[in-house]
Amino acid sequence: LLLARLADLFAVLKRRALEHRDTLMIGRTHGMWAEPTTFGLMLAGWAFEVQRNHERLRRAVAGAAVGKVSGAVGTYAHVTPAVEAFVCERLGLAAEPASTQVVARDRHAEFLGSLALIGAMLERFAVNLRHLQRSEIGEVAEAFGAAQKGSSAMPHKRNPIAAENISGLARLLRAYAAAGLEDVALWGERDISHSSVERVALPDACLLADYTLDRMLRLVQHLVVRADHMAANLEAGRGQPYSQAVLLALVRAGKGRDEAYRLVQVAAREAAETGR
């Protein structure tokens, strides 16, 4: 189910990336104007991250799909390995090559870690969409229903509630990954300190990941992209986003790099201060 969610999100991001492959916008590093890019390129980077998480989760699922029927301490003292092989095959599991009373919990920690990475990825997307929706930037916006309210007190508000929701849920997924790591260190052949944790962490983390992926899917699917605002913000830089191109042109014309850098830096500062 989670792998299917990731595949669906990849498909939507790919479609919207191609849709906006020529939608110019200002790139930002440290939250500040950098160089021109396209919104399509931003979405393409996100799509490939989804693809990596799909592969990561697929490996983690395979790593956790392991069983054991080897007795109280894993010695096969009262059951033969043939029984374990038969049961595991019927359940679609691999047999743990050397077990104790339980399957080692590093496998489950890896699975929870992969869900936490999915959450971290979705939070990265959400945080950037929240920044781009800020009133003074206004380059994207979450879809907003005709009867929807952004604030009970301020009728003008259109808040990025889905992205904020996703950011919050990612924190829970990270917390469950930490709990999974705590479950690895069991005493001897087993104790049950992991058991109470897993009864909550494993199903809840899966449900959270599923819901968060679905929320991001719908957010991207219906995202309002304001290409006119992107173009206006690019123009507002008064040429500053092209400073590296000017710098390199001066170097090619024979200026020393440091001298050219200083010239362009002074011109860029003047453009910022005067609006020219």
TIDODO-554573 format. One record per residue: residue in one letter; y, z, x of N, C-alpha, C in turn. Coordinates in steps of 0.001 Angstrom, whole numbers, padded with zeros to 6 digits, always signed. Example, Ala and Ser with C-alpha at 12.3 -4.5 7.8 and 13.67 -1.06 7.14 Angstrom:
! TIDODO-554573
A-005690+007800+013190-004500+007800+012300-003300+007800+013200/S-002250+007080+012850-001060+007140+013670+000030+007870+012900/
***
This chain:
! TIDODO-554573
L-001202+000000+000825+000000+000000+000000+001254+000000+000861/L+001269+000830+001906+002448+000903+002777+002605-000369+003597/L+001500-000928+004054+001563-002193+004797+002119-003304+003906/A+001740-003298+002639+002267-004294+001698+003763-004108+001480/R+004210-002866+001399+005643-002586+001263+006414-003155+002462/L+005884-002921+003661+006541-003427+004871+006584-004950+004877/A+005501-005581+004446+005459-007043+004384+006502-007570+003399/D+006651-006889+002268+007653-007303+001280+009064-007156+001831/L+009318-006049+002536+010653-005834+003115+010953-006885+004175/F+009950-007231+004983+010141-008288+005984+010532-009601+005304/A+009850-009943+004233+010119-011210+003546+011540-011248+002987/V+012003-010132+002413+013359-010088+001856+014402-010176+002963/L+014186-009445+004054+015129-009492+005176+015177-010892+005795/K+014020-011533+005906+013983-012891+006455+014774-013849+005565/R+014558-013743+004255+015271-014632+003330+016777-014431+003412/R+017206-013181+003445+018643-012912+003474+019249-013207+004846/A+018448-013061+005900+018927-013425+007236+019204-014926+007320/L+018296-015721+006774+018502-017172+006770+019678-017551+005867/E+019816-016833+004758+020930-017073+003844+022279-016854+004535/H+022337-015877+005460+023602-015518+006104+023607-015839+007599/R+022831-016829+007983+022766-017185+009404+024117-017658+009936/D+024986-018191+009069+026308-018673+009477+027447-017824+008906/T+027134-016643+008389+028176-015764+007856+028770-014957+009006/L+029938-015384+009472+030562-014760+010642+031074-013371+010315/M+030934-012470+011288+031464-011116+011155+031769-010583+012551/I+032501-009505+012594+032765-008868+013880+031577-007995+014264/G+031102-008144+015492+030094-007226+016003+030769-005936+016443/R+030059-004828+016371+030639-003541+016736+029708-002788+017682/T+030266-002279+018759+029538-001371+019642+030339-000085+019716/H+029662+001055+019675+030321+002363+019602+031188+002474+018343/G+030925+001645+017333+031724+001640+016124+033037+000894+016256/M+033258+000253+017409+034518-000443+017690+034276-001945+017740/W+035342-002729+017508+035221-004185+017585+034619-004611+018921/A+033659-005511+018862+033068-006062+020086+033299-007576+020093/E+032253-008355+019826+032378-009814+019801+031900-010329+018446/P+032264-011562+018099+031778-012125+016838+030256-012276+016844/T+029677-012088+015691+028250-012326+015494+028094-012876+014079/T+026887-012882+013561+026687-013254+012160+025898-012147+011474/F+026104-012027+010182+025352-011038+009413+023866-011399+009419/G+023576-012688+009474+022185-013128+009530+021472-012631+010766/L+022168-012615+011906+021552-012128+013138+021251-010640+013041/M+022171-009879+012439+021917-008456+012231+020646-008251+011407/L+020526-008993+010302+019356-008854+009433+018079-009335+010125/A+018190-010352+010973+017010-010839+011698+016474-009758+012628/G+017377-009039+013298+016945-007936+014151+016210-006872+013355/W+016698-006613+012149+016023-005639+011289+014647-006144+010873/A+014542-007420+010568+013260-007986+010131+012198-007835+011220/F+012573-008096+012465+011599-007979+013549+011206-006523+013799/E+012129-005586+013527+011771-004172+013636+010763-003792+012552/V+010938-004332+011359+009953-004114+010289+008592-004646+010729/Q+008579-005805+011356+007324-006396+011825+006636-005488+012847/R+007433-004913+013761+006848-004003+014755+006264-002762+014083/N+006960-002240+013091+006446-001058+012393+005211-001376+011563/H+005128-002602+011062+003920-003033+010348+002718-002978+011279/E+002883-003506+012488+001788-003508+013459+001473-002083+013914/R+002498-001281+014102+002322+000109+014532+001540+000901+013483/L+001893+000727+012217+001198+001433+011142-000240+000940+011010/R-000446-000368+011166-001799-000917+011077-002697-000269+012130/R-002180-000129+013355-002960+000518+014422-003217+001989+014108/A-002210+002677+013579-002353+004103+013283-003367+004338+012169/V-003376+003454+011164-004359+003567+010083-005771+003389+010646/A-005930+002392+011500-007251+002166+012110-007667+003360+012967/G-006701+003940+013683-007009+005090+014533-007404+006321+013745/A-006869+006465+012538-007181+007637+011714-008410+007429+010832/A-008879+006200+010709-010016+005891+009828-011333+006188+010550/V-011534+007463+010854-012674+007922+011652-013324+009101+010935/G-014652+009144+010969-015366+010250+010336-016380+010888+011275/K-016975+011993+010835-018028+012632+011625-018988+013380+010717/V-020270+013304+011032-021295+014115+010375-022212+014584+011509/S-021667+015470+012349-022373+015829+013587-022655+017320+013691/G-022491+018021+012576-022833+019440+012595-021646+020345+012843/A-021926+021654+012901-020875+022674+012931-020007+022620+014180/V-020591+022193+015311-019787+022076+016530-019932+020695+017175/G-020439+019733+016407-020508+018362+016886-021687+018044+017769/T-022776+018840+017709-023911+018650+018620-025084+017908+017992/Y-024999+017540+016725-026104+016899+015993-027359+017774+015986/A-027194+019091+016064-028346+020000+016150-029225+019921+014907/H-028659+019661+013754-029432+019690+012506-029330+018387+011729/V-028747+017344+012333-028626+016042+011692-028600+014989+012788/T-029167+013851+012534-029231+012831+013590-027993+011936+013538/P-027635+011316+014664-026519+010374+014673-026702+009220+013692/A-027961+008917+013340-028206+007831+012386-027609+008156+011017/V-027651+009425+010625-027053+009838+009346-025544+009623+009391/E-024916+010055+010491-023471+009862+010659-023110+008384+010590/A-023871+007553+011274-023598+006115+011283-023694+005535+009871/F-024721+005969+009132-024924+005476+007764-023769+005887+006858/V-023403+007167+006894-022335+007676+006021-021006+007015+006352/C-020674+006974+007629-019378+006401+008028-019292+004923+007659/E-020374+004198+007845-020367+002786+007479-020135+002606+005982/R-020797+003430+005165-020617+003341+003710-019186+003658+003300/L-018522+004539+004064-017145+004927+003762-016102+004014+004415/G-016574+003035+005184-015645+002143+005855-014917+002796+007012/L-015570+003762+007658-014968+004483+008776-015728+004218+010064/A-015027+004364+011178-015711+004405+012470-016203+005827+012692/A-017225+005984+013500-017729+007317+013830-016972+007847+015041/E-016532+009109+014949-015864+009734+016096-016849+009780+017265/P-016505+009221+018427-017481+009147+019522-017905+010507+020064/A-017022+011491+020050-017391+012841+020476-016561+013805+019649/S-017192+014417+018653-016444+015254+017712-016748+016719+017946/T-015949+017565+017342-016263+018990+017232-016684+019195+015768/Q-016256+020298+015135-016536+020423+013704-015621+019504+012899/V-014547+019052+013540-013591+018177+012864-013287+016963+013737/V-012676+015969+013120-012105+014849+013868-010833+015353+014543/A-010617+014998+015767-009437+015457+016506-008157+015032+015786/R-007186+015942+015735-005989+015746+014908-004902+014909+015567/D-005111+014476+016800-004133+013543+017386-004105+012242+016593/R-005218+011905+015955-005286+010678+015154-004336+010765+013957/H-004324+011914+013323-003480+012086+012141-002016+012240+012537/A-001804+012865+013706-000434+012987+014211+000159+011608+014503/E-000667+010708+015020-000192+009343+015276+000186+008644+013970/F-000616+008862+012945-000326+008265+011642+001001+008788+011083/L+001193+010112+011125+002443+010694+010636+003619+010249+011508/G+003357+010082+012801+004408+009586+013695+004828+008171+013348/S+003865+007351+012947+004207+005979+012573+005049+005965+011298/L+004781+006892+010375+005600+006991+009160+007005+007478+009507/A+007100+008391+010474+008414+008874+010897+009221+007750+011535/L+008562+006887+012293+009259+005742+012891+009729+004756+011827/I+008936+004593+010789+009372+003757+009658+010616+004375+009031/G+010601+005699+008852+011769+006378+008315+012986+006225+009204/A+012793+006353+010527+013906+006196+011466+014479+004779+011398/M+013610+003804+011265+014047+002410+011118+014883+002240+009852/L+014368+002753+008749+015083+002608+007479+016419+003342+007520/E+016458+004478+008208+017729+005195+008337+018718+004391+009178/R+018234+003715+010207+019130+002859+011012+019766+001794+010128/F+018943+001137+009298+019489+000133+008383+020506+000782+007434/A+020120+001935+006882+020954+002592+005876+022289+003038+006448/V+022264+003622+007642+023501+004103+008263+024461+002945+008516/N+023930+001818+008988+024799+000664+009247+025356+000075+007956/L+024552+000049+006913+025060-000427+005622+026122+000518+005067/R+025936+001809+005276+026949+002777+004841+028266+002563+005577/H+028183+002307+006878+029409+002039+007651+030103+000776+007144/L+029325-000275+006904+029918-001545+006478+030483-001467+005064/Q+030024-000496+004266+030537-000352+002902+031800+000512+002852/R+032161+001179+003937+033349+002044+003918+034565+001277+003406/S+035427+001972+002682+036556+001332+001992+037402+000471+002923/E+037654+000969+004149+038525+000234+005064+037827-000944+005737/I+036501-001060+005559+035755-002204+006115+035342-003145+004995/G+034589-002643+004025+034268-003381+002805+033545-004692+002988/E+032635-004771+003982+031953-006036+004245+030680-006208+003421/V+030075-005122+003011+028918-005169+002113+029094-004086+001061/A+028298-004163+000001+028317-003123-001022+026965-003084-001713/E+026508-001884-002028+025316-001755-002860+025619-002313-004246/A+024600-002881-004871+024755-003371-006235+025202-002216-007130/F+026060-002504-008081+026659-001457-008922+026616-001911-010370/G+025927-001147-011217+025780-001511-012626+027068-001335-013406/A+027189-002072-014491+028413-002047-015297+028680-000659-015868/A+027639+000088-016206+027813+001417-016791+027674+002529-015754/Q+027517+002168-014499+027280+003162-013455+028565+003889-013084/K+028437+005169-012692+029576+005950-012214+029384+006292-010750/G+030426+006083-009946+030357+006494-008547+030728+007951-008374/S+031612+008440-009220+032059+009827-009161+032460+010257-010554/S+032117+011490-010909+032494+011995-012231+033994+012256-012323/A+034661+012422-011161+036089+012741-011151+036969+011540-010819/M+036451+010600-010002+037273+009490-009504+036675+008161-009943/P+037226+007544-010965+036622+006332-011543+036546+005144-010595/H+037332+005152-009508+037323+003984-008611+036126+003988-007665/K+035397+005084-007586+034380+005248-006549+033137+004382-006784/R+032670+003758-005669+031378+003060-005649+030665+003505-004383/N+029898+004565-004494+029321+005193-003314+027989+004547-002903/P+027660+004586-001601+026386+004020-001127+025231+004988-001337/I+024902+005248-002590+023965+006332-002903+022537+006027-002446/A+022120+004770-002532+020745+004435-002108+020603+004626-000606/A+021579+004159+000152+021527+004304+001611+021576+005771+002014/E+022379+006562+001305+022442+007990+001613+021117+008669+001277/N+020500+008271+000189+019203+008803-000202+018149+008496+000872/I+018173+007274+001370+017227+006854+002413+017436+007667+003688/S+018690+007888+004069+018977+008686+005266+018397+010093+005136/G+018507+010683+003957+017970+012025+003748+016463+012066+003806/L+015805+011092+003184+014340+011095+003164+013752+010867+004554/A+014462+010136+005400+013993+009920+006771+013881+011244+007523/R+014728+012198+007188+014658+013512+007841+013356+014219+007488/L+012919+014085+006240+011652+014694+005835+010472+014056+006560/L+010507+012730+006712+009412+012044+007408+009327+012500+008864/R+010474+012711+009507+010458+013230+010877+009879+014647+010910/A+010208+015443+009906+009695+016814+009862+008170+016831+009712/Y+007638+015915+008892+006185+015847+008733+005503+015386+010023/A+006161+014518+010786+005600+014108+012083+005525+015302+013026/A+006543+016141+013006+006526+017352+013832+005383+018276+013413/A+005158+018394+012107+004050+019218+011612+002708+018659+012075/G+002589+017327+012092+001361+016699+012569+001091+017007+014031/L+002138+017037+014837+001971+017380+016253+001524+018833+016413/E+002050+019708+015570+001656+021117+015623+000174+021286+015267/D-000380+020379+014476-001772+020485+014033-002788+020076+015095/V-002337+019488+016195-003286+018975+017197-003991+020117+017930/A-003280+021190+018234-003828+022258+019087-004638+023253+018264/L-005927+022971+018081-006832+023859+017347-007671+024678+018334/W-008150+025822+017888-008963+026680+018736-010388+026143+018835/G-010880+025959+020054-012274+025605+020292-012732+024426+019459/E-013826+024616+018761-014405+023541+017953-013686+023352+016617/R-012917+024335+016177-011993+024165+015059-011400+025502+014656/D-010236+025442+014008-009770+026511+013137-009163+025797+011925/I-008603+026527+010985-008068+025837+009807-006545+025957+009698/S-005886+026165+010844-004418+026216+010805-003821+024866+010405/H-004564+023789+010636-004085+022451+010277-004264+022143+008793/S-005242+022789+008160-005690+022375+006838-004598+022502+005783/S-003939+023665+005729-002900+023880+004717-001726+022933+004929/V-001438+022618+006185-000333+021693+006505-000647+020293+005995/E-001861+019825+006292-002225+018444+005957-002306+018201+004452/R-002664+019235+003709-002766+019084+002253-001414+018705+001641/V-000332+019133+002312+001015+018780+001872+001532+017561+002631/A+001421+017606+003947+002100+016620+004795+001565+015206+004605/L+000249+015041+004587-000300+013678+004539+000017+012953+003229/P-000309+013541+002073+000027+012813+000837+001528+012695+000617/D+002271+013760+000920+003711+013722+000643+004416+012714+001548/A+004026+012647+002822+004639+011685+003740+004360+010254+003293/C+003148+010012+002802+002823+008665+002305+003668+008315+001085/L+003809+009263+000165+004626+009026-001029+006092+008810-000660/L+006595+009624+000259+007980+009482+000706+008215+008126+001359/A+007304+007727+002237+007448+006441+002918+007423+005297+001915/D+006535+005389+000926+006432+004352-000089+007732+004246-000884/Y+008238+005375-001339+009467+005377-002138+010650+004869-001313/T+010737+005324-000049+011876+004951+000798+011857+003466+001112/L+010680+002921+001366+010559+001478+001596+010966+000691+000357/D+010521+001157-000813+010870+000463-002052+012378+000526-002299/R+012988+001672-002004+014437+001820-002219+015207+000873-001291/M+014775+000776-000027+015450-000138+000900+015231-001591+000488/L+014039-001912+000021+013742-003270-000439+014723-003691-001525/R+014908-002825-002525+015815-003146-003628+017270-003176-003174/L+017618-002304-002224+018982-002282-001700+019322-003622-001046/V+018430-004093-000156+018683-005350+000564+018620-006542-000388/Q+017687-006485-001303+017498-007583-002253+018770-007856-003053/H+019459-006799-003468+020625-006941-004342+021944-006649-003611/L+021890-006564-002290+023083-006238-001514+024180-007281-001727/V+025386-006808-002008+026545-007700-002136+027136-007902-000749/V+027169-009149-000304+027718-009484+001017+029071-010141+000813/R+030107-009534+001364+031474-010018+001179+031917-010792+002405/A+031551-012066+002428+031858-012911+003583+033362-013036+003802/D+034146-012997+002708+035601-013098+002857+036168-011885+003573/H+035625-010692+003288+036062-009487+003990+035649-009538+005459/M+034454-010066+005723+034004-010197+007108+034942-011115+007885/A+035316-012241+007273+036229-013183+007931+037601-012555+008145/A+038084-011804+007143+039400-011160+007257+039398-010100+008359/N+038310-009329+008458+038232-008309+009508+038153-008950+010887/L+037475-010080+010973+037409-010805+012243+038792-011305+012649/E+039525-011822+011678+040877-012332+011936+041847-011197+012263/A+041598-010014+011696+042489-008873+011918+042541-008449+013380/G+041538-008840+014141+041514-008503+015565+042541-009238+016392/R+043222-010235+015812+044248-011020+016523+043724-011530+017865/G+042469-011991+017850+041900-012595+019050+041207-011638+019987/Q+041344-010345+019764+040722-009374+020673+039212-009556+020813/P+038482-009891+019732+037032-010064+019884+036633-011209+020820/Y+037593-012041+021209+037286-013163+022106+037686-012853+023544/S+037931-011570+023854+038459-011212+025176+037526-011617+026309/Q+036199-011496+026099+035273-011864+027175+035309-013368+027438/A+035433-014152+026366+035517-015606+026547+036757-015977+027350/V+037889-015306+027056+039125-015573+027805+038966-015128+029262/L+038382-013955+029444+038133-013446+030798+037330-014440+031631/L+036224-014948+031067+035363-015867+031815+036048-017208+032060/A+036878-017638+031098+037632-018891+031295+038599-018752+032458/L+039262-017612+032575+040190-017378+033690+039453-017340+035027/V+038255-016724+035021+037452-016683+036250+037047-018094+036671/R+036624-018898+035677+036255-020287+035996+037451-021088+036518/A+038649-020694+036073+039866-021392+036521+040344-020920+037889/G+039676-019922+038467+040009-019516+039820+040539-018110+039984/K+040769-017371+038902+041246-015990+039019+040107-015081+039502/G+040463-014049+040265+039485-013017+040587+039110-012269+039319/R+037862-011789+039255+037409-011188+038000+038227-009956+037632/D+038517-009092+038593+039259-007879+038277+040677-008211+037818/E+041329-009184+038501+042677-009585+038094+042651-010175+036678/A+041651-011016+036407+041538-011621+035081+041292-010552+034020/Y+040456-009574+034363+040166-008488+033423+041446-007750+033054/R+042251-007417+034062+043501-006681+033806+044459-007491+032945/L+044563-008779+033220+045452-009639+032422+045042-009646+030952/V+043754-009818+030731+043262-009891+029349+043378-008516+028679/Q+043117-007464+029427+043214-006119+028868+044631-005816+028392/V+045623-006183+029205+047028-005977+028823+047369-006790+027579/A+046922-008052+027542+047199-008916+026387+046530-008374+025126/A+045295-007861+025264+044574-007319+024114+045265-006066+023578/R+045734-005219+024491+046437-004010+024064+047726-004366+023331/E+048423-005369+023848+049670-005796+023209+049395-006350+021810/A+048302-007132+021680+047929-007665+020366+047637-006545+019374/A+046947-005499+019871+046591-004367+019005+047829-003594+018560/E+048794-003449+019487+049955-002617+019193+051028-003361+018383/T+051126-004669+018582+052192-005432+017917+051709-006215+016729/G+050381-006436+016622+049858-007240+015511+050011-008727+015731/R+050363-009118+016981+050498-010553+017273+049151-011137+017675/
***
